[in-house]
Amino acid sequence: MIKPLSEDKRREIMRLYVAGVPTAEIAKAFGMSASYPSQLAARLNVTRRVQHEPRDPEAAAEKRHARAEAAAKVKAAPPKPEPSLEPMNVNSAAEIRRLFGMGRKRTEIAALLRCPYRVVDAALA
């Protein structure tokens, strides 16, 4: 069982949190989960005072350039083929109608048969 933290430790955690020390470092120092300092701060309504380092214009330009290249790669990727709107085969259409007749919902049928909802709708039409 985990022991509750003493009030002194909580104060120290919040002091470091407000000072802008990364939560992972705080957690490591106190031997706790990396999310605990943030959770404690939220519980105590403590706001963080983030200390930003001076910006390097060249590094910022490199980041923007890398993001633009990544976005261009995503746009250049070939589109995924559209799934067929026709039922997979006669047996699957019959299976879809059978499941629907048993009271299964369309979403359940699509999940069970691992097919798009449009295929289920086409088989029930």
FINURO-28808 format. One record per atom (N, C-alpha, C, O, CB): residue number from 1; residue in three letters; x, y negated, z negated. Coordinates in nm, 3 decimals, decimal comma. Glycine has a CB too. Layout:
BEGIN
SITE   palo   nuvex         u         v         w
SITE    NUM     Ala         X         Y         Z
...
END
This chain:
BEGIN
SITE   palo   nuvex         u         v         w
SITE      1     Met     0,085     0,118     0,000
SITE      1     Met     0,000     0,000     0,000
SITE      1     Met     0,089    -0,124     0,000
SITE      1     Met     0,192    -0,127    -0,067
SITE      1     Met    -0,096     0,000    -0,123
SITE      2     Ile     0,049    -0,224     0,074
SITE      2     Ile     0,127    -0,348     0,086
SITE      2     Ile     0,093    -0,439    -0,031
SITE      2     Ile    -0,024    -0,460    -0,062
SITE      2     Ile     0,101    -0,418     0,221
SITE      3     Lys     0,197    -0,494    -0,093
SITE      3     Lys     0,176    -0,586    -0,204
SITE      3     Lys     0,138    -0,724    -0,150
SITE      3     Lys     0,191    -0,766    -0,047
SITE      3     Lys     0,302    -0,595    -0,293
SITE      4     Pro     0,050    -0,795    -0,217
SITE      4     Pro     0,019    -0,931    -0,176
SITE      4     Pro     0,141    -1,020    -0,199
SITE      4     Pro     0,220    -0,996    -0,290
SITE      4     Pro    -0,105    -0,986    -0,254
SITE      5     Leu     0,154    -1,123    -0,117
SITE      5     Leu     0,267    -1,215    -0,131
SITE      5     Leu     0,245    -1,309    -0,248
SITE      5     Leu     0,132    -1,346    -0,280
SITE      5     Leu     0,289    -1,295     0,000
SITE      6     Ser     0,355    -1,347    -0,310
SITE      6     Ser     0,344    -1,444    -0,418
SITE      6     Ser     0,316    -1,582    -0,359
SITE      6     Ser     0,339    -1,606    -0,241
SITE      6     Ser     0,473    -1,446    -0,504
SITE      7     Glu     0,267    -1,670    -0,443
SITE      7     Glu     0,235    -1,806    -0,398
SITE      7     Glu     0,360    -1,878    -0,349
SITE      7     Glu     0,354    -1,957    -0,255
SITE      7     Glu     0,169    -1,886    -0,511
SITE      8     Asp     0,475    -1,852    -0,413
SITE      8     Asp     0,600    -1,916    -0,371
SITE      8     Asp     0,639    -1,873    -0,230
SITE      8     Asp     0,682    -1,955    -0,149
SITE      8     Asp     0,713    -1,882    -0,470
SITE      9     Lys     0,623    -1,744    -0,200
SITE      9     Lys     0,657    -1,695    -0,066
SITE      9     Lys     0,563    -1,754     0,039
SITE      9     Lys     0,605    -1,790     0,148
SITE      9     Lys     0,651    -1,541    -0,062
SITE     10     Arg     0,434    -1,764     0,004
SITE     10     Arg     0,339    -1,824     0,097
SITE     10     Arg     0,375    -1,969     0,127
SITE     10     Arg     0,370    -2,013     0,242
SITE     10     Arg     0,196    -1,817     0,041
SITE     11     Arg     0,412    -2,043     0,023
SITE     11     Arg     0,452    -2,184     0,042
SITE     11     Arg     0,575    -2,193     0,133
SITE     11     Arg     0,582    -2,279     0,220
SITE     11     Arg     0,482    -2,252    -0,094
SITE     12     Glu     0,671    -2,103     0,111
SITE     12     Glu     0,793    -2,104     0,193
SITE     12     Glu     0,760    -2,069     0,339
SITE     12     Glu     0,814    -2,131     0,431
SITE     12     Glu     0,897    -2,003     0,135
SITE     13     Ile     0,673    -1,973     0,359
SITE     13     Ile     0,632    -1,937     0,495
SITE     13     Ile     0,566    -2,056     0,563
SITE     13     Ile     0,596    -2,086     0,679
SITE     13     Ile     0,535    -1,816     0,494
SITE     14     Met     0,477    -2,126     0,492
SITE     14     Met     0,409    -2,241     0,551
SITE     14     Met     0,505    -2,357     0,574
SITE     14     Met     0,490    -2,432     0,671
SITE     14     Met     0,294    -2,286     0,462
SITE     15     Arg     0,604    -2,372     0,486
SITE     15     Arg     0,704    -2,479     0,506
SITE     15     Arg     0,781    -2,454     0,635
SITE     15     Arg     0,802    -2,546     0,713
SITE     15     Arg     0,802    -2,487     0,385
SITE     16     Leu     0,823    -2,329     0,657
SITE     16     Leu     0,895    -2,295     0,779
SITE     16     Leu     0,805    -2,307     0,901
SITE     16     Leu     0,848    -2,351     1,008
SITE     16     Leu     0,951    -2,153     0,768
SITE     17     Tyr     0,680    -2,267     0,886
SITE     17     Tyr     0,584    -2,274     0,996
SITE     17     Tyr     0,563    -2,418     1,042
SITE     17     Tyr     0,566    -2,449     1,161
SITE     17     Tyr     0,450    -2,211     0,955
SITE     18     Val     0,541    -2,507     0,944
SITE     18     Val     0,519    -2,648     0,975
SITE     18     Val     0,645    -2,710     1,035
SITE     18     Val     0,637    -2,800     1,118
SITE     18     Val     0,477    -2,726     0,849
SITE     19     Ala     0,762    -2,662     0,993
SITE     19     Ala     0,888    -2,715     1,045
SITE     19     Ala     0,913    -2,674     1,189
SITE     19     Ala     1,002    -2,729     1,255
SITE     19     Ala     1,003    -2,670     0,958
SITE     20     Gly     0,836    -2,577     1,239
SITE     20     Gly     0,851    -2,537     1,378
SITE     20     Gly     0,937    -2,415     1,400
SITE     20     Gly     0,974    -2,385     1,514
SITE     20     Gly     0,906    -2,648     1,455
SITE     21     Val     0,970    -2,344     1,293
SITE     21     Val     1,048    -2,221     1,307
SITE     21     Val     0,960    -2,116     1,376
SITE     21     Val     0,843    -2,102     1,339
SITE     21     Val     1,099    -2,169     1,167
SITE     22     Pro     1,012    -2,043     1,476
SITE     22     Pro     0,930    -1,943     1,545
SITE     22     Pro     0,875    -1,840     1,447
SITE     22     Pro     0,942    -1,798     1,353
SITE     22     Pro     1,013    -1,872     1,654
SITE     23     Thr     0,751    -1,799     1,471
SITE     23     Thr     0,684    -1,706     1,380
SITE     23     Thr     0,755    -1,571     1,373
SITE     23     Thr     0,752    -1,505     1,270
SITE     23     Thr     0,540    -1,685     1,422
SITE     24     Ala     0,820    -1,531     1,482
SITE     24     Ala     0,892    -1,404     1,481
SITE     24     Ala     1,008    -1,410     1,382
SITE     24     Ala     1,036    -1,313     1,312
SITE     24     Ala     0,944    -1,370     1,623
SITE     25     Glu     1,076    -1,524     1,377
SITE     25     Glu     1,188    -1,539     1,282
SITE     25     Glu     1,137    -1,541     1,138
SITE     25     Glu     1,196    -1,479     1,049
SITE     25     Glu     1,268    -1,668     1,311
SITE     26     Ile     1,027    -1,611     1,115
SITE     26     Ile     0,969    -1,616     0,980
SITE     26     Ile     0,930    -1,475     0,936
SITE     26     Ile     0,959    -1,433     0,824
SITE     26     Ile     0,845    -1,711     0,975
SITE     27     Ala     0,864    -1,403     1,024
SITE     27     Ala     0,818    -1,268     0,991
SITE     27     Ala     0,935    -1,176     0,962
SITE     27     Ala     0,930    -1,096     0,869
SITE     27     Ala     0,734    -1,212     1,105
SITE     28     Lys     1,040    -1,188     1,042
SITE     28     Lys     1,157    -1,102     1,020
SITE     28     Lys     1,222    -1,132     0,886
SITE     28     Lys     1,266    -1,040     0,815
SITE     28     Lys     1,259    -1,122     1,133
SITE     29     Ala     1,228    -1,260     0,850
SITE     29     Ala     1,291    -1,299     0,724
SITE     29     Ala     1,213    -1,246     0,603
SITE     29     Ala     1,272    -1,213     0,500
SITE     29     Ala     1,302    -1,451     0,715
SITE     30     Phe     1,082    -1,237     0,617
SITE     30     Phe     1,000    -1,193     0,504
SITE     30     Phe     0,953    -1,048     0,517
SITE     30     Phe     0,885    -0,997     0,429
SITE     30     Phe     0,880    -1,283     0,490
SITE     31     Gly     0,990    -0,982     0,627
SITE     31     Gly     0,954    -0,842     0,646
SITE     31     Gly     0,805    -0,819     0,664
SITE     31     Gly     0,745    -0,738     0,594
SITE     31     Gly     1,002    -0,762     0,529
SITE     32     Met     0,748    -0,890     0,759
SITE     32     Met     0,604    -0,878     0,782
SITE     32     Met     0,574    -0,880     0,930
SITE     32     Met     0,665    -0,893     1,012
SITE     32     Met     0,528    -0,991     0,711
SITE     33     Ser     0,450    -0,867     0,965
SITE     33     Ser     0,406    -0,871     1,103
SITE     33     Ser     0,434    -1,008     1,164
SITE     33     Ser     0,427    -1,110     1,095
SITE     33     Ser     0,256    -0,837     1,114
SITE     34     Ala     0,466    -1,010     1,294
SITE     34     Ala     0,498    -1,136     1,361
SITE     34     Ala     0,378    -1,229     1,367
SITE     34     Ala     0,395    -1,350     1,381
SITE     34     Ala     0,550    -1,110     1,502
SITE     35     Ser     0,257    -1,176     1,357
SITE     35     Ser     0,139    -1,261     1,365
SITE     35     Ser     0,094    -1,315     1,229
SITE     35     Ser     0,010    -1,404     1,223
SITE     35     Ser     0,026    -1,184     1,428
SITE     36     Tyr     0,150    -1,261     1,121
SITE     36     Tyr     0,103    -1,302     0,988
SITE     36     Tyr     0,121    -1,451     0,960
SITE     36     Tyr     0,028    -1,512     0,907
SITE     36     Tyr     0,176    -1,223     0,884
SITE     37     Pro     0,236    -1,513     0,992
SITE     37     Pro     0,247    -1,657     0,964
SITE     37     Pro     0,138    -1,739     1,032
SITE     37     Pro     0,085    -1,833     0,972
SITE     37     Pro     0,383    -1,708     1,007
SITE     38     Ser     0,104    -1,705     1,156
SITE     38     Ser    -0,003    -1,778     1,227
SITE     38     Ser    -0,138    -1,753     1,161
SITE     38     Ser    -0,218    -1,845     1,148
SITE     38     Ser    -0,008    -1,736     1,375
SITE     39     Gln    -0,162    -1,629     1,120
SITE     39     Gln    -0,289    -1,597     1,054
SITE     39     Gln    -0,302    -1,671     0,921
SITE     39     Gln    -0,408    -1,723     0,888
SITE     39     Gln    -0,302    -1,446     1,032
SITE     40     Leu    -0,194    -1,674     0,846
SITE     40     Leu    -0,194    -1,744     0,717
SITE     40     Leu    -0,218    -1,893     0,738
SITE     40     Leu    -0,294    -1,955     0,664
SITE     40     Leu    -0,061    -1,721     0,642
SITE     41     Ala    -0,154    -1,949     0,839
SITE     41     Ala    -0,172    -2,091     0,868
SITE     41     Ala    -0,317    -2,121     0,906
SITE     41     Ala    -0,373    -2,222     0,864
SITE     41     Ala    -0,078    -2,135     0,981
SITE     42     Ala    -0,376    -2,034     0,986
SITE     42     Ala    -0,516    -2,054     1,025
SITE     42     Ala    -0,607    -2,046     0,902
SITE     42     Ala    -0,702    -2,124     0,889
SITE     42     Ala    -0,560    -1,949     1,131
SITE     43     Arg    -0,578    -1,951     0,814
SITE     43     Arg    -0,659    -1,934     0,693
SITE     43     Arg    -0,649    -2,056     0,602
SITE     43     Arg    -0,746    -2,093     0,537
SITE     43     Arg    -0,615    -1,808     0,618
SITE     44     Leu    -0,530    -2,118     0,598
SITE     44     Leu    -0,508    -2,233     0,509
SITE     44     Leu    -0,530    -2,366     0,580
SITE     44     Leu    -0,509    -2,472     0,520
SITE     44     Leu    -0,367    -2,228     0,453
SITE     45     Asn    -0,573    -2,363     0,707
SITE     45     Asn    -0,594    -2,485     0,787
SITE     45     Asn    -0,468    -2,571     0,797
SITE     45     Asn    -0,474    -2,693     0,784
SITE     45     Asn    -0,708    -2,568     0,728
SITE     46     Val    -0,355    -2,504     0,819
SITE     46     Val    -0,227    -2,574     0,833
SITE     46     Val    -0,198    -2,589     0,982
SITE     46     Val    -0,207    -2,492     1,057
SITE     46     Val    -0,112    -2,498     0,760
SITE     47     Thr    -0,163    -2,710     1,023
SITE     47     Thr    -0,127    -2,732     1,163
SITE     47     Thr     0,023    -2,731     1,177
SITE     47     Thr     0,096    -2,771     1,087
SITE     47     Thr    -0,187    -2,865     1,216
SITE     48     Arg     0,068    -2,686     1,292
SITE     48     Arg     0,210    -2,671     1,316
SITE     48     Arg     0,267    -2,799     1,375
SITE     48     Arg     0,205    -2,863     1,460
SITE     48     Arg     0,237    -2,553     1,409
SITE     49     Arg     0,384    -2,833     1,331
SITE     49     Arg     0,454    -2,947     1,386
SITE     49     Arg     0,561    -2,891     1,477
SITE     49     Arg     0,667    -2,849     1,431
SITE     49     Arg     0,514    -3,039     1,273
SITE     50     Val     0,534    -2,890     1,605
SITE     50     Val     0,625    -2,829     1,701
SITE     50     Val     0,735    -2,928     1,735
SITE     50     Val     0,709    -3,044     1,767
SITE     50     Val     0,550    -2,785     1,829
SITE     51     Gln     0,857    -2,881     1,726
SITE     51     Gln     0,971    -2,965     1,760
SITE     51     Gln     1,021    -2,924     1,897
SITE     51     Gln     1,083    -2,819     1,914
SITE     51     Gln     1,084    -2,953     1,653
SITE     52     His     0,994    -3,010     1,994
SITE     52     His     1,036    -2,981     2,131
SITE     52     His     1,181    -3,023     2,151
SITE     52     His     1,227    -3,124     2,099
SITE     52     His     0,945    -3,052     2,232
SITE     53     Glu     1,250    -2,941     2,228
SITE     53     Glu     1,386    -2,978     2,266
SITE     53     Glu     1,377    -3,075     2,382
SITE     53     Glu     1,279    -3,073     2,456
SITE     53     Glu     1,471    -2,852     2,303
SITE     54     Pro     1,477    -3,160     2,398
SITE     54     Pro     1,475    -3,252     2,512
SITE     54     Pro     1,468    -3,172     2,642
SITE     54     Pro     1,534    -3,069     2,656
SITE     54     Pro     1,600    -3,345     2,511
SITE     55     Arg     1,388    -3,219     2,735
SITE     55     Arg     1,370    -3,148     2,861
SITE     55     Arg     1,489    -3,167     2,953
SITE     55     Arg     1,547    -3,275     2,963
SITE     55     Arg     1,245    -3,194     2,931
SITE     56     Asp     1,523    -3,058     3,019
SITE     56     Asp     1,627    -3,060     3,120
SITE     56     Asp     1,556    -3,068     3,255
SITE     56     Asp     1,490    -2,973     3,295
SITE     56     Asp     1,721    -2,934     3,111
SITE     57     Pro     1,569    -3,180     3,328
SITE     57     Pro     1,495    -3,194     3,453
SITE     57     Pro     1,530    -3,086     3,556
SITE     57     Pro     1,444    -3,043     3,632
SITE     57     Pro     1,521    -3,330     3,513
SITE     58     Glu     1,656    -3,043     3,558
SITE     58     Glu     1,696    -2,940     3,655
SITE     58     Glu     1,632    -2,805     3,621
SITE     58     Glu     1,587    -2,734     3,710
SITE     58     Glu     1,850    -2,926     3,658
SITE     59     Ala     1,627    -2,770     3,493
SITE     59     Ala     1,566    -2,644     3,452
SITE     59     Ala     1,417    -2,647     3,482
SITE     59     Ala     1,361    -2,546     3,525
SITE     59     Ala     1,590    -2,617     3,302
SITE     60     Ala     1,351    -2,761     3,459
SITE     60     Ala     1,209    -2,772     3,488
SITE     60     Ala     1,183    -2,757     3,638
SITE     60     Ala     1,086    -2,693     3,678
SITE     60     Ala     1,154    -2,906     3,438
SITE     61     Ala     1,271    -2,814     3,720
SITE     61     Ala     1,255    -2,802     3,866
SITE     61     Ala     1,274    -2,657     3,909
SITE     61     Ala     1,203    -2,609     3,998
SITE     61     Ala     1,357    -2,894     3,939
SITE     62     Glu     1,369    -2,586     3,849
SITE     62     Glu     1,391    -2,445     3,882
SITE     62     Glu     1,268    -2,361     3,845
SITE     62     Glu     1,229    -2,272     3,921
SITE     62     Glu     1,515    -2,391     3,808
SITE     63     Lys     1,206    -2,390     3,730
SITE     63     Lys     1,087    -2,317     3,689
SITE     63     Lys     0,974    -2,341     3,787
SITE     63     Lys     0,905    -2,247     3,826
SITE     63     Lys     1,046    -2,357     3,548
SITE     64     Arg     0,953    -2,467     3,827
SITE     64     Arg     0,848    -2,499     3,924
SITE     64     Arg     0,872    -2,426     4,055
SITE     64     Arg     0,778    -2,374     4,116
SITE     64     Arg     0,840    -2,649     3,948
SITE     65     His     0,998    -2,424     4,100
SITE     65     His     1,033    -2,358     4,224
SITE     65     His     1,006    -2,208     4,216
SITE     65     His     0,952    -2,149     4,310
SITE     65     His     1,181    -2,384     4,259
SITE     66     Ala     1,043    -2,146     4,103
SITE     66     Ala     1,020    -2,003     4,085
SITE     66     Ala     0,871    -1,972     4,084
SITE     66     Ala     0,828    -1,871     4,141
SITE     66     Ala     1,086    -1,954     3,955
SITE     67     Arg     0,789    -2,058     4,019
SITE     67     Arg     0,645    -2,037     4,017
SITE     67     Arg     0,586    -2,050     4,156
SITE     67     Arg     0,497    -1,973     4,194
SITE     67     Arg     0,578    -2,136     3,922
SITE     68     Ala     0,635    -2,146     4,234
SITE     68     Ala     0,585    -2,165     4,370
SITE     68     Ala     0,619    -2,044     4,457
SITE     68     Ala     0,537    -2,000     4,538
SITE     68     Ala     0,644    -2,293     4,432
SITE     69     Glu     0,740    -1,990     4,441
SITE     69     Glu     0,778    -1,871     4,518
SITE     69     Glu     0,691    -1,751     4,480
SITE     69     Glu     0,648    -1,675     4,568
SITE     69     Glu     0,928    -1,837     4,494
SITE     70     Ala     0,664    -1,734     4,352
SITE     70     Ala     0,581    -1,622     4,308
SITE     70     Ala     0,439    -1,637     4,363
SITE     70     Ala     0,378    -1,538     4,404
SITE     70     Ala     0,578    -1,615     4,153
SITE     71     Ala     0,386    -1,759     4,363
SITE     71     Ala     0,252    -1,782     4,416
SITE     71     Ala     0,248    -1,753     4,567
SITE     71     Ala     0,150    -1,700     4,618
SITE     71     Ala     0,207    -1,926     4,388
SITE     72     Ala     0,356    -1,790     4,637
SITE     72     Ala     0,361    -1,765     4,781
SITE     72     Ala     0,364    -1,615     4,809
SITE     72     Ala     0,304    -1,569     4,907
SITE     72     Ala     0,484    -1,833     4,844
SITE     73     Lys     0,434    -1,538     4,726
SITE     73     Lys     0,440    -1,393     4,745
SITE     73     Lys     0,302    -1,331     4,725
SITE     73     Lys     0,263    -1,240     4,798
SITE     73     Lys     0,541    -1,329     4,647
SITE     74     Val     0,228    -1,381     4,626
SITE     74     Val     0,095    -1,328     4,600
SITE     74     Val     0,003    -1,358     4,717
SITE     74     Val    -0,075    -1,272     4,758
SITE     74     Val     0,038    -1,388     4,470
SITE     75     Lys     0,013    -1,479     4,773
SITE     75     Lys    -0,072    -1,515     4,886
SITE     75     Lys    -0,035    -1,436     5,010
SITE     75     Lys    -0,122    -1,404     5,091
SITE     75     Lys    -0,061    -1,665     4,914
SITE     76     Ala     0,094    -1,403     5,026
SITE     76     Ala     0,140    -1,332     5,145
SITE     76     Ala     0,112    -1,182     5,138
SITE     76     Ala     0,124    -1,114     5,240
SITE     76     Ala     0,288    -1,355     5,163
SITE     77     Ala     0,075    -1,131     5,023
SITE     77     Ala     0,048    -0,987     5,009
SITE     77     Ala    -0,071    -0,949     5,096
SITE     77     Ala    -0,167    -1,025     5,106
SITE     77     Ala     0,023    -0,949     4,861
SITE     78     Pro    -0,066    -0,831     5,158
SITE     78     Pro    -0,178    -0,790     5,242
SITE     78     Pro    -0,302    -0,768     5,157
SITE     78     Pro    -0,292    -0,722     5,044
SITE     78     Pro    -0,143    -0,662     5,321
SITE     79     Pro    -0,419    -0,801     5,211
SITE     79     Pro    -0,541    -0,784     5,133
SITE     79     Pro    -0,571    -0,636     5,110
SITE     79     Pro    -0,537    -0,551     5,192
SITE     79     Pro    -0,660    -0,852     5,203
SITE     80     Lys    -0,634    -0,608     4,999
SITE     80     Lys    -0,670    -0,471     4,967
SITE     80     Lys    -0,786    -0,430     5,058
SITE     80     Lys    -0,875    -0,511     5,086
SITE     80     Lys    -0,709    -0,456     4,816
SITE     81     Pro    -0,787    -0,306     5,103
SITE     81     Pro    -0,897    -0,262     5,188
SITE     81     Pro    -1,028    -0,258     5,109
SITE     81     Pro    -1,030    -0,219     4,992
SITE     81     Pro    -0,867    -0,124     5,249
SITE     82     Glu    -1,135    -0,300     5,174
SITE     82     Glu    -1,266    -0,299     5,112
SITE     82     Glu    -1,315    -0,155     5,098
SITE     82     Glu    -1,299    -0,076     5,191
SITE     82     Glu    -1,367    -0,383     5,195
SITE     83     Pro    -1,372    -0,120     4,985
SITE     83     Pro    -1,427     0,015     4,973
SITE     83     Pro    -1,547     0,030     5,065
SITE     83     Pro    -1,618    -0,066     5,094
SITE     83     Pro    -1,467     0,045     4,826
SITE     84     Ser    -1,568     0,149     5,109
SITE     84     Ser    -1,678     0,177     5,200
SITE     84     Ser    -1,810     0,154     5,128
SITE     84     Ser    -1,826     0,189     5,011
SITE     84     Ser    -1,669     0,320     5,254
SITE     85     Leu    -1,905     0,094     5,201
SITE     85     Leu    -2,037     0,072     5,143
SITE     85     Leu    -2,124     0,196     5,155
SITE     85     Leu    -2,229     0,205     5,091
SITE     85     Leu    -2,105    -0,046     5,209
SITE     86     Glu    -2,082     0,290     5,236
SITE     86     Glu    -2,158     0,413     5,254
SITE     86     Glu    -2,129     0,507     5,138
SITE     86     Glu    -2,018     0,506     5,084
SITE     86     Glu    -2,124     0,481     5,389
SITE     87     Pro    -2,226     0,587     5,099
SITE     87     Pro    -2,198     0,687     4,995
SITE     87     Pro    -2,085     0,779     5,041
SITE     87     Pro    -2,064     0,797     5,161
SITE     87     Pro    -2,325     0,770     4,963
SITE     88     Met    -2,014     0,837     4,946
SITE     88     Met    -1,896     0,916     4,977
SITE     88     Met    -1,929     1,032     5,070
SITE     88     Met    -1,856     1,054     5,167
SITE     88     Met    -1,833     0,968     4,849
SITE     89     Asn    -2,033     1,106     5,044
SITE     89     Asn    -2,082     1,211     5,132
SITE     89     Asn    -2,224     1,246     5,088
SITE     89     Asn    -2,277     1,188     4,994
SITE     89     Asn    -1,988     1,338     5,127
SITE     90     Val    -2,284     1,340     5,157
SITE     90     Val    -2,422     1,376     5,127
SITE     90     Val    -2,435     1,428     4,985
SITE     90     Val    -2,532     1,396     4,915
SITE     90     Val    -2,474     1,480     5,226
SITE     91     Asn    -2,339     1,509     4,941
SITE     91     Asn    -2,345     1,564     4,806
SITE     91     Asn    -2,336     1,456     4,700
SITE     91     Asn    -2,407     1,462     4,599
SITE     91     Asn    -2,234     1,665     4,785
SITE     92     Ser    -2,250     1,357     4,721
SITE     92     Ser    -2,236     1,252     4,621
SITE     92     Ser    -2,362     1,166     4,616
SITE     92     Ser    -2,403     1,122     4,509
SITE     92     Ser    -2,113     1,165     4,651
SITE     93     Ala    -2,425     1,141     4,733
SITE     93     Ala    -2,549     1,064     4,734
SITE     93     Ala    -2,657     1,141     4,656
SITE     93     Ala    -2,733     1,081     4,580
SITE     93     Ala    -2,597     1,036     4,879
SITE     94     Ala    -2,661     1,271     4,674
SITE     94     Ala    -2,758     1,352     4,600
SITE     94     Ala    -2,727     1,349     4,451
SITE     94     Ala    -2,817     1,345     4,368
SITE     94     Ala    -2,757     1,498     4,652
SITE     95     Glu    -2,599     1,352     4,418
SITE     95     Glu    -2,558     1,347     4,277
SITE     95     Glu    -2,597     1,213     4,216
SITE     95     Glu    -2,643     1,208     4,101
SITE     95     Glu    -2,405     1,370     4,264
SITE     96     Ile    -2,579     1,106     4,291
SITE     96     Ile    -2,616     0,973     4,242
SITE     96     Ile    -2,767     0,969     4,214
SITE     96     Ile    -2,809     0,921     4,109
SITE     96     Ile    -2,577     0,862     4,344
SITE     97     Arg    -2,847     1,018     4,307
SITE     97     Arg    -2,993     1,019     4,288
SITE     97     Arg    -3,032     1,108     4,170
SITE     97     Arg    -3,123     1,074     4,094
SITE     97     Arg    -3,063     1,067     4,417
SITE     98     Arg    -2,963     1,223     4,154
SITE     98     Arg    -2,992     1,313     4,043
SITE     98     Arg    -2,964     1,245     3,909
SITE     98     Arg    -3,046     1,252     3,817
SITE     98     Arg    -2,909     1,441     4,055
SITE     99     Leu    -2,848     1,180     3,900
SITE     99     Leu    -2,812     1,112     3,775
SITE     99     Leu    -2,908     0,997     3,745
SITE     99     Leu    -2,946     0,975     3,630
SITE     99     Leu    -2,669     1,060     3,781
SITE    100     Phe    -2,946     0,924     3,850
SITE    100     Phe    -3,039     0,813     3,831
SITE    100     Phe    -3,175     0,867     3,784
SITE    100     Phe    -3,241     0,806     3,700
SITE    100     Phe    -3,054     0,731     3,962
SITE    101     Gly    -3,216     0,980     3,839
SITE    101     Gly    -3,342     1,041     3,799
SITE    101     Gly    -3,341     1,089     3,655
SITE    101     Gly    -3,445     1,097     3,590
SITE    101     Gly    -3,374     1,157     3,890
SITE    102     Met    -3,222     1,120     3,604
SITE    102     Met    -3,209     1,164     3,465
SITE    102     Met    -3,211     1,046     3,368
SITE    102     Met    -3,209     1,064     3,247
SITE    102     Met    -3,079     1,244     3,446
SITE    103     Gly    -3,215     0,925     3,424
SITE    103     Gly    -3,221     0,807     3,337
SITE    103     Gly    -3,088     0,736     3,320
SITE    103     Gly    -3,078     0,642     3,241
SITE    103     Gly    -3,273     0,847     3,204
SITE    104     Arg    -2,986     0,779     3,391
SITE    104     Arg    -2,857     0,711     3,381
SITE    104     Arg    -2,866     0,575     3,450
SITE    104     Arg    -2,936     0,560     3,550
SITE    104     Arg    -2,743     0,797     3,443
SITE    105     Lys    -2,794     0,478     3,397
SITE    105     Lys    -2,792     0,345     3,457
SITE    105     Lys    -2,692     0,343     3,572
SITE    105     Lys    -2,604     0,430     3,581
SITE    105     Lys    -2,756     0,237     3,352
SITE    106     Arg    -2,706     0,245     3,658
SITE    106     Arg    -2,618     0,236     3,775
SITE    106     Arg    -2,472     0,220     3,735
SITE    106     Arg    -2,383     0,278     3,799
SITE    106     Arg    -2,659     0,119     3,862
SITE    107     Thr    -2,447     0,143     3,631
SITE    107     Thr    -2,308     0,124     3,587
SITE    107     Thr    -2,249     0,255     3,535
SITE    107     Thr    -2,132     0,284     3,558
SITE    107     Thr    -2,300     0,016     3,478
SITE    108     Glu    -2,330     0,333     3,465
SITE    108     Glu    -2,283     0,462     3,414
SITE    108     Glu    -2,252     0,558     3,529
SITE    108     Glu    -2,152     0,629     3,527
SITE    108     Glu    -2,388     0,524     3,320
SITE    109     Ile    -2,340     0,558     3,629
SITE    109     Ile    -2,319     0,646     3,743
SITE    109     Ile    -2,190     0,609     3,816
SITE    109     Ile    -2,111     0,696     3,852
SITE    109     Ile    -2,440     0,640     3,840
SITE    110     Ala    -2,169     0,480     3,836
SITE    110     Ala    -2,048     0,435     3,905
SITE    110     Ala    -1,923     0,475     3,826
SITE    110     Ala    -1,822     0,514     3,884
SITE    110     Ala    -2,052     0,283     3,926
SITE    111     Ala    -1,931     0,464     3,694
SITE    111     Ala    -1,816     0,500     3,611
SITE    111     Ala    -1,793     0,652     3,614
SITE    111     Ala    -1,679     0,697     3,623
SITE    111     Ala    -1,837     0,453     3,466
SITE    112     Leu    -1,900     0,729     3,606
SITE    112     Leu    -1,887     0,875     3,607
SITE    112     Leu    -1,828     0,926     3,738
SITE    112     Leu    -1,742     1,014     3,739
SITE    112     Leu    -2,022     0,940     3,582
SITE    113     Leu    -1,876     0,870     3,849
SITE    113     Leu    -1,831     0,917     3,979
SITE    113     Leu    -1,711     0,840     4,033
SITE    113     Leu    -1,659     0,869     4,140
SITE    113     Leu    -1,945     0,908     4,078
SITE    114     Arg    -1,668     0,740     3,956
SITE    114     Arg    -1,552     0,658     3,995
SITE    114     Arg    -1,569     0,602     4,136
SITE    114     Arg    -1,486     0,622     4,224
SITE    114     Arg    -1,422     0,740     3,987
SITE    115     Cys    -1,679     0,531     4,152
SITE    115     Cys    -1,707     0,469     4,281
SITE    115     Cys    -1,758     0,328     4,257
SITE    115     Cys    -1,805     0,297     4,147
SITE    115     Cys    -1,810     0,553     4,364
SITE    116     Pro    -1,750     0,241     4,358
SITE    116     Pro    -1,800     0,104     4,341
SITE    116     Pro    -1,952     0,103     4,321
SITE    116     Pro    -2,021     0,195     4,365
SITE    116     Pro    -1,762     0,018     4,462
SITE    117     Tyr    -2,002     0,000     4,256
SITE    117     Tyr    -2,144    -0,013     4,232
SITE    117     Tyr    -2,222    -0,019     4,364
SITE    117     Tyr    -2,335     0,029     4,373
SITE    117     Tyr    -2,172    -0,137     4,147
SITE    118     Arg    -2,159    -0,078     4,464
SITE    118     Arg    -2,227    -0,090     4,593
SITE    118     Arg    -2,260     0,046     4,652
SITE    118     Arg    -2,363     0,063     4,717
SITE    118     Arg    -2,141    -0,168     4,691
SITE    119     Val    -2,173     0,144     4,628
SITE    119     Val    -2,199     0,280     4,677
SITE    119     Val    -2,322     0,339     4,607
SITE    119     Val    -2,405     0,404     4,670
SITE    119     Val    -2,075     0,372     4,654
SITE    120     Val    -2,331     0,314     4,478
SITE    120     Val    -2,448     0,362     4,402
SITE    120     Val    -2,574     0,295     4,454
SITE    120     Val    -2,675     0,361     4,476
SITE    120     Val    -2,431     0,334     4,250
SITE    121     Asp    -2,567     0,164     4,474
SITE    121     Asp    -2,683     0,091     4,525
SITE    121     Asp    -2,723     0,143     4,663
SITE    121     Asp    -2,842     0,158     4,691
SITE    121     Asp    -2,654    -0,060     4,531
SITE    122     Ala    -2,624     0,170     4,750
SITE    122     Ala    -2,653     0,218     4,884
SITE    122     Ala    -2,719     0,356     4,879
SITE    122     Ala    -2,808     0,385     4,959
SITE    122     Ala    -2,525     0,223     4,969
SITE    123     Ala    -2,676     0,441     4,786
SITE    123     Ala    -2,734     0,576     4,777
SITE    123     Ala    -2,875     0,570     4,721
SITE    123     Ala    -2,957     0,656     4,754
SITE    123     Ala    -2,647     0,665     4,689
SITE    124     Leu    -2,905     0,472     4,639
SITE    124     Leu    -3,039     0,462     4,579
SITE    124     Leu    -3,135     0,383     4,666
SITE    124     Leu    -3,255     0,382     4,639
SITE    124     Leu    -3,030     0,398     4,442
SITE    125     Ala    -3,086     0,317     4,768
SITE    125     Ala    -3,172     0,234     4,854
SITE    125     Ala    -3,257     0,318     4,945
SITE    125     Ala    -3,335     0,264     5,024
SITE    125     Ala    -3,088     0,138     4,939
END
